[in-house]
Amino acid sequence: MKGEQYVVYIDVFFMINFVMDYIVIRLTSLVMKNNHNRLRIGVAAAFGALYSVIILKPLMNHSSYITFSSVIVAFAMIYMAFGFKNITYYLKNVIFLVLTSFLFGGVMNYLYYMTRAGAIVNEILHGSSNKGMNARKFVLATLMAYIIMVFAVRFVRNHKKDVKLIYDVKLSYKGKSVVTTALFDTGNSLTEPVSGKMVHIAEHRILRPMFKGDEAISDKISVIPFKSVGEENGLLYGIRIDEMVVLVEGEPKFIYSPIIAIYYGELSKNGKYSMILNKDTMDTALS
């Protein structure tokens, strides 16, 4: 109705925005795997909530002018919560925070107009019922939603673990190189018996282009004993190559003079990978 006015409780408005900002930052932390500090996240959430209070009146009249300042605040919130490591990682965190905020806002908008939750929020903000009681209900519902979202993130992360454990790998030997995909397997603890160095496993078809034409290759092959389910005393033949590069989150990790065991067969039934990395690969790799 024209001329209708609402009374907004600033303290409750601040609390609601603080809870929302805290949830969004925590979700960013979970997905981006940041080393988070709850106090720093709380400070960042409080800063975001304070900003929401400051722009409350301008937002009602000039929402188009708020977008730029909101992005700046997002940069500040990420810095407060996680600090600064490098520009690429920092921008990824900011972008994810902004996208999550829009997504969360869309969900809350749906709940506001389509469910009883919207009526509760409206009562809290405009004081049409017991502010204290409904505020507690709102906080409780929000915390429950947060717990559900955390479990959802972890569920998706666990079910995508096999994808995250597959890396692009480049193998080099005497000026020749091959590129393949490898599974990082914590169960592969193979070591070469003489040197004690860790051993990786690769399909013969992948390695063959590197060794083609090298008549002395047979003299460089070592025997590697292993045990597995159904095979108590197995043998693999391994060879030391010049270099292996593992691409981890866009950054190359170098392993010099690695030992590769030759497997005559297919390591993956669905063809996702043709090599298995040793469990100590990431500890040994150099940036």
FENDALIN-V43520 format. One record per pair of residues at least 24 apart in sequence whose C-alpha atoms are under 10 Angstrom apart, sorted by the first residue. I is the first residue (numbers start at 0). J is the second residue. D is the distance in Angstrom with one decimal. If there is no record, write none. Layout:
I&J&D / I&J&D
//
This chain:
4&125&9.7 / 5&124&8.7 / 5&125&6.1 / 5&126&8.9 / 6&124&7.5 / 6&125&5.3 / 6&126&7.2 / 6&127&9.6 / 7&55&9.9 / 7&121&9.7 / 7&123&8.6 / 7&124&5.2 / 7&125&5.3 / 7&126&7.6 / 8&123&8.0 / 8&124&5.7 / 8&125&7.0 / 8&126&7.6 / 8&130&9.0 / 9&49&10.0 / 9&52&7.0 / 9&53&9.9 / 9&55&9.3 / 9&124&8.3 / 10&52&9.0 / 10&124&9.5 / 11&120&10.0 / 11&123&7.4 / 11&124&6.8 / 11&125&10.0 / 11&130&8.5 / 11&131&9.1 / 11&134&7.4 / 12&48&8.3 / 12&49&9.6 / 12&51&8.4 / 12&52&7.2 / 12&55&9.4 / 12&120&9.8 / 12&123&8.7 / 12&124&6.7 / 13&45&8.2 / 13&47&9.2 / 13&48&5.4 / 13&49&6.6 / 13&50&9.1 / 13&51&7.4 / 13&52&6.3 / 13&53&9.9 / 14&44&10.0 / 14&45&8.7 / 14&48&7.4 / 14&49&9.5 / 14&134&8.9 / 14&138&8.8 / 15&48&8.0 / 15&120&9.2 / 15&123&9.8 / 15&124&9.5 / 15&134&8.6 / 15&137&8.3 / 15&138&7.7 / 15&141&9.1 / 16&44&8.0 / 16&45&8.3 / 16&46&10.0 / 16&47&7.5 / 16&48&4.9 / 16&49&8.4 / 16&50&9.4 / 16&51&7.1 / 16&52&8.6 / 17&41&8.2 / 17&42&9.5 / 17&43&9.0 / 17&44&5.3 / 17&45&5.5 / 17&46&8.3 / 17&47&7.0 / 17&48&4.9 / 17&49&8.2 / 17&51&9.2 / 18&44&7.5 / 18&45&8.8 / 18&48&8.5 / 18&138&7.7 / 18&141&7.7 / 18&142&8.4 / 18&145&9.7 / 19&44&8.0 / 19&47&9.5 / 19&48&8.6 / 19&100&8.7 / 19&103&8.4 / 19&104&9.2 / 19&107&9.9 / 19&138&9.8 / 19&141&8.1 / 19&142&9.7 / 19&145&9.3 / 20&44&4.9 / 20&45&7.9 / 20&46&9.1 / 20&47&6.6 / 20&48&7.0 / 20&76&9.3 / 20&96&9.5 / 20&100&8.1 / 20&103&10.0 / 21&45&8.2 / 21&47&9.0 / 21&48&9.4 / 21&80&10.0 / 21&145&9.7 / 22&99&9.8 / 22&100&9.5 / 22&103&9.4 / 22&141&8.8 / 22&142&8.6 / 22&144&9.4 / 22&145&6.4 / 22&146&9.6 / 22&148&9.3 / 22&149&9.4 / 23&95&9.4 / 23&96&6.7 / 23&97&9.0 / 23&98&9.7 / 23&99&6.4 / 23&100&6.4 / 23&101&10.0 / 23&102&9.8 / 23&103&7.8 / 23&145&9.2 / 24&73&9.9 / 24&76&8.4 / 24&77&7.9 / 24&80&7.8 / 24&81&9.6 / 24&92&9.3 / 24&93&9.9 / 24&95&9.4 / 24&96&6.7 / 24&97&9.9 / 24&99&8.8 / 24&100&9.1 / 25&80&9.4 / 25&96&9.6 / 25&145&9.2 / 25&149&8.8 / 26&95&9.3 / 26&96&8.4 / 26&99&8.1 / 26&145&8.7 / 26&148&8.1 / 26&149&7.2 / 26&152&8.1 / 27&77&9.3 / 27&91&9.8 / 27&92&6.9 / 27&93&8.9 / 27&94&9.7 / 27&95&6.6 / 27&96&6.0 / 27&97&9.7 / 27&98&9.9 / 27&99&7.8 / 27&100&10.0 / 28&77&9.8 / 28&80&9.0 / 28&81&8.4 / 28&92&8.4 / 28&95&9.8 / 28&96&9.3 / 29&149&7.9 / 29&152&7.6 / 29&153&8.3 / 29&156&9.7 / 30&92&9.4 / 30&95&8.9 / 30&149&9.7 / 30&152&7.3 / 30&153&8.7 / 30&156&8.4 / 31&88&9.0 / 31&91&8.4 / 31&92&7.0 / 31&95&8.6 / 33&80&9.5 / 33&81&7.1 / 33&92&9.2 / 34&80&9.6 / 34&81&7.3 / 34&82&9.9 / 35&80&7.1 / 35&81&6.4 / 35&82&9.7 / 36&80&7.2 / 36&81&7.8 / 37&80&8.4 / 38&79&9.9 / 38&80&8.4 / 39&76&9.4 / 39&77&9.8 / 39&78&9.5 / 39&79&6.2 / 39&80&4.8 / 39&81&7.5 / 39&82&9.3 / 40&76&8.2 / 40&77&8.7 / 40&78&9.9 / 40&79&7.2 / 40&80&4.6 / 40&81&7.9 / 41&76&10.0 / 41&79&9.3 / 41&80&7.9 / 42&76&8.5 / 42&79&7.2 / 42&80&7.5 / 43&72&9.6 / 43&73&9.3 / 43&75&7.9 / 43&76&4.8 / 43&77&7.4 / 43&78&8.3 / 43&79&5.4 / 43&80&5.7 / 43&81&9.4 / 44&76&7.2 / 44&77&9.8 / 44&79&9.2 / 44&80&8.5 / 45&76&9.3 / 46&72&8.4 / 46&73&10.0 / 46&75&8.7 / 46&76&7.2 / 46&79&9.0 / 47&72&6.9 / 47&73&7.9 / 47&75&8.9 / 47&76&6.9 / 69&97&9.1 / 70&94&9.3 / 70&96&9.8 / 70&97&7.6 / 73&97&7.0 / 73&100&9.8 / 116&140&8.7 / 161&271&9.9 / 162&271&9.1 / 163&247&9.6 / 163&248&9.5 / 164&247&9.7 / 164&276&9.8 / 165&246&9.8 / 165&247&9.4 / 165&271&8.1 / 165&272&7.3 / 165&274&9.5 / 165&275&9.1 / 165&276&9.4 / 166&245&6.7 / 166&246&6.2 / 166&247&6.8 / 166&248&8.9 / 166&272&8.6 / 166&274&9.7 / 166&275&9.9 / 166&276&9.4 / 167&244&8.4 / 167&245&6.1 / 167&246&5.5 / 167&247&8.0 / 167&249&9.8 / 167&251&9.6 / 167&272&9.2 / 167&274&9.9 / 168&243&7.0 / 168&244&5.6 / 168&245&4.6 / 168&246&6.3 / 168&247&9.4 / 168&251&9.1 / 168&252&9.4 / 168&253&9.9 / 168&274&8.8 / 168&276&9.6 / 169&242&8.2 / 169&243&5.7 / 169&244&5.1 / 169&245&6.7 / 169&246&8.4 / 169&251&9.7 / 169&253&9.6 / 170&205&9.6 / 170&206&8.4 / 170&209&8.6 / 170&240&7.7 / 170&241&8.0 / 170&242&6.0 / 170&243&4.7 / 170&244&6.6 / 170&245&9.0 / 170&254&9.8 / 170&257&9.3 / 170&259&9.6 / 171&206&9.7 / 171&209&7.5 / 171&240&6.6 / 171&241&5.7 / 171&242&5.2 / 171&243&6.4 / 171&244&8.6 / 171&255&9.7 / 171&256&9.5 / 172&206&9.6 / 172&209&6.3 / 172&210&7.8 / 172&239&8.8 / 172&240&5.2 / 172&241&5.0 / 172&242&7.0 / 172&243&9.2 / 172&256&9.4 / 173&209&7.9 / 173&210&8.8 / 173&213&9.4 / 173&240&8.1 / 173&241&7.1 / 173&242&9.6 / 174&209&8.5 / 174&241&8.9 / 175&208&7.9 / 175&209&5.4 / 175&210&8.4 / 175&211&9.7 / 175&241&9.8 / 176&206&9.1 / 176&208&8.2 / 176&209&6.3 / 176&210&10.0 / 176&241&9.9 / 176&242&9.3 / 176&243&9.5 / 177&205&7.2 / 177&206&7.4 / 177&207&9.4 / 177&208&7.5 / 177&209&7.1 / 177&243&9.9 / 178&205&8.4 / 178&206&9.7 / 178&243&9.8 / 178&244&9.4 / 178&245&10.0 / 179&205&7.5 / 179&206&9.8 / 179&245&10.0 / 179&271&9.9 / 179&272&7.4 / 179&273&6.8 / 179&274&7.5 / 180&245&9.3 / 180&246&9.9 / 180&270&9.5 / 180&271&7.3 / 180&272&4.8 / 180&273&6.0 / 180&274&6.4 / 180&275&8.8 / 180&276&10.0 / 181&245&8.7 / 181&266&9.8 / 181&267&9.9 / 181&271&8.3 / 181&272&5.1 / 181&273&6.0 / 181&274&4.4 / 181&275&5.3 / 181&276&6.4 / 182&266&9.5 / 182&267&9.3 / 182&271&8.5 / 182&272&6.2 / 182&273&7.9 / 182&274&6.2 / 182&275&4.8 / 182&276&5.9 / 182&277&9.0 / 183&274&8.8 / 183&275&6.1 / 183&276&4.8 / 183&277&6.7 / 183&278&6.8 / 183&279&9.3 / 183&280&8.0 / 183&281&9.0 / 184&274&9.9 / 184&275&6.4 / 184&276&6.0 / 184&277&6.3 / 184&278&5.7 / 184&279&9.3 / 184&280&9.4 / 185&275&9.7 / 185&276&8.4 / 185&277&6.9 / 185&278&4.3 / 185&279&7.9 / 185&280&9.4 / 186&275&9.9 / 186&276&9.6 / 186&277&7.9 / 186&278&6.5 / 187&275&7.7 / 187&276&7.2 / 187&277&5.1 / 187&278&5.5 / 187&279&8.7 / 188&225&9.5 / 188&276&9.3 / 188&277&5.9 / 188&278&5.9 / 188&279&7.7 / 189&223&8.1 / 189&224&8.4 / 189&225&7.0 / 189&226&9.3 / 189&260&9.3 / 189&276&9.8 / 189&277&7.0 / 189&278&8.7 / 189&279&9.8 / 190&223&7.5 / 190&224&8.8 / 190&225&8.9 / 190&258&8.8 / 190&260&10.0 / 190&277&8.8 / 191&221&8.2 / 191&222&8.0 / 191&223&5.9 / 191&224&8.3 / 191&225&10.0 / 191&237&8.4 / 191&238&9.9 / 191&258&7.8 / 191&259&9.8 / 191&260&9.4 / 192&221&9.3 / 192&222&8.4 / 192&223&6.8 / 192&224&7.9 / 193&221&9.3 / 193&222&9.8 / 193&223&9.4 / 196&256&9.8 / 196&257&8.0 / 196&258&7.5 / 196&279&10.0 / 197&257&7.7 / 197&258&7.0 / 197&259&9.0 / 197&276&9.3 / 197&277&6.5 / 197&278&8.5 / 197&279&7.2 / 197&280&8.0 / 197&283&9.4 / 198&223&8.7 / 198&237&8.0 / 198&238&9.4 / 198&239&9.3 / 198&257&7.2 / 198&258&5.1 / 198&259&5.8 / 198&260&6.5 / 198&275&9.3 / 198&276&7.8 / 198&277&6.1 / 198&278&9.4 / 198&279&9.4 / 198&280&9.3 / 199&237&8.8 / 199&257&7.8 / 199&258&6.4 / 199&259&4.9 / 199&260&5.9 / 199&261&8.8 / 199&274&7.5 / 199&275&5.9 / 199&276&4.9 / 199&277&5.2 / 199&278&9.0 / 199&279&9.9 / 199&280&8.7 / 200&235&9.0 / 200&236&9.7 / 200&237&8.4 / 200&258&8.6 / 200&259&5.5 / 200&260&4.6 / 200&261&6.1 / 200&262&6.6 / 200&266&8.9 / 200&273&8.6 / 200&274&5.6 / 200&275&5.1 / 200&276&6.6 / 200&277&8.0 / 201&237&9.6 / 201&259&6.6 / 201&260&6.2 / 201&261&5.5 / 201&262&5.8 / 201&263&8.7 / 201&264&9.4 / 201&265&9.1 / 201&266&7.9 / 201&272&9.3 / 201&273&6.1 / 201&274&4.2 / 201&275&6.4 / 201&276&8.6 / 202&259&9.6 / 202&260&8.4 / 202&261&5.9 / 202&262&4.7 / 202&263&6.0 / 202&264&6.4 / 202&265&6.5 / 202&266&7.0 / 202&267&9.8 / 202&272&9.5 / 202&273&5.8 / 202&274&6.3 / 202&275&9.1 / 203&260&9.0 / 203&261&5.5 / 203&262&5.6 / 203&263&5.4 / 203&264&7.4 / 203&265&9.0 / 203&273&9.2 / 203&274&9.8 / 204&261&9.2 / 204&262&8.8 / 204&263&7.9 / 204&264&8.5 / 204&265&9.2 / 204&273&9.0 / 205&261&9.4 / 205&262&9.8 / 205&273&7.4 / 205&274&8.6 / 206&259&9.1 / 206&260&9.9 / 206&261&7.8 / 206&262&9.6 / 207&261&9.7 / 209&240&9.5 / 210&240&9.9 / 220&258&9.8 / 220&259&9.8 / 220&260&9.2 / 220&261&9.6 / 221&258&9.4 / 221&259&10.0 / 221&260&8.9 / 222&260&8.8 / 223&260&7.7 / 223&261&10.0 / 234&260&9.7 / 235&259&9.7 / 235&260&6.1 / 235&261&6.5 / 235&262&7.2 / 235&263&9.4 / 236&260&5.5 / 236&261&5.6 / 236&262&8.0 / 237&261&5.7 / 237&262&9.1 / 243&284&9.2 / 244&284&8.4 / 244&285&9.3 / 244&286&9.7 / 245&276&9.6 / 245&280&9.0 / 245&281&9.0 / 245&284&8.1 / 245&285&9.7 / 245&286&9.8 / 247&281&9.2 / 247&286&9.7 / 250&286&7.5 / 251&284&9.0 / 251&285&8.3 / 251&286&6.4 / 252&280&9.4 / 252&281&8.0 / 252&283&9.0 / 252&284&5.2 / 252&285&5.2 / 252&286&4.8 / 253&280&9.8 / 253&281&9.7 / 253&283&8.6 / 253&284&5.3 / 253&285&5.0 / 253&286&6.4 / 254&280&8.2 / 254&281&9.4 / 254&283&7.0 / 254&284&5.2 / 254&285&6.5 / 254&286&9.3 / 255&283&9.6 / 255&284&8.6 / 255&285&9.0
//
